[in-house]
């Protein structure tokens, strides 16, 4: 039986086979006059850098926010002191949309990373054209050469790649692929259990110059402090913020404002 990840990748490839080819000129126009590498600059600054996420659903959590009000959520996040935003754009399993990228960016003024299951360069070009400053790359579904090639494509447009890993083998792949920004997902993709110790374990193995991002399972300020002690620069937080009545206050509490 295939895993959820394998099902998502298969459905992604099926959609890509019928999508029109991306317009490189649209990607070039989107980055014209934009600050280059704005995402990495935002999350590498001193202090607590929260990457606050917008998503509608996930296979593990089900519906989180039905038909999210992107502008309102983005406004909550910027008022709370978020450093950047993450937008989950996968349309079937996570019920996201690339259209949310520009809306979130316009409403917040923050750099935005697109989270999707990227397997082809066309997705990168569409993401840049839609407003992404950075794009997530999953070491679980890409080899080192693909990671290197995708990073080079993004950097040619002044955009960043956040390479996500779950274990030591994926971390080796990310480093071999030349990742500058490395995210550790604390959620086990097989059983969806969350363990912040994953970030601590893998963080100790990362190159000293890597910008480190902890993902999943971050709920309270104590989690942030624990991961800061492990050398992490930024903290990607989604479900725990989205379920709050007062998202602005929730971000402030994580930031320590």
Steps between C-alpha positions, in 0.01 A plus 500: 500500500636842408568764763316833512815668370516264201133566426553877510800480269314275257203737486735797460665338199160428348400867530828617352447286190193705405609846615620754247871572483606779736586842361859591590426861413233509770755379755751761383240775524398388850850544642582825323576762762450251785757465780715197421510219756253682724389178668841393627578854616175509698549171681873533573474823699563511874209405726211258461396470136157345463393381156122506541302272272173512312344168406151364481547130578747214524482120479591469869276775642210509257334841460686773690346818355227455242538753216755712688476878488855545376516877543363493853736224612798673338406821681484314831845356441672827412347670805629216714856550381549213256821519296363321192201302381450150366215417263404138430391491138442127431135494378371150568628361829560840664233698310740787428547737210788685335271803486545534876868591459443846353207566732700413812798701384291805412315493832808452718798644313697197621707262285302186421607140448294262287453156653413233248629169372748618240616238252545709183658837411163615363362517854785729603440739211126510573567563867737788429253650253227472766707699750711252696828629646599146592385146426511186712695204361450158658811285532263205548395514133805658331855378451809715554531596132136611481545703818809669358331573167185638665703721735692638200175576319356681801817697565509615138179689585627627836280253688582252775460126544415358840600134485298290744638185661364238740803282573876465463486356149289788373730749673800350318308540174419863577860585586628320189247702299647826631213607727555832678169495687411169663170426670443209734146367503438352844200303372563139399337457159426133569296531817468883533648499851685820595831511688696824549800280571524446124606863456748472784653183358527619140592857590819372662599342167440806277779710350581798722407748225152356437195707587293262713121486506298282738161385370198330661412449864583854614217619723631710788789730583678218685518304173661801330755540780585131487565516127692828522732327745551236230620769257186565295443840341133479404185312594229406252166483680168419338220300657553622857472864385213447260282341768538795739220750553758781527774422251677831551543430870609143427782620272604762756528235768727288282715800406513614860368848428 
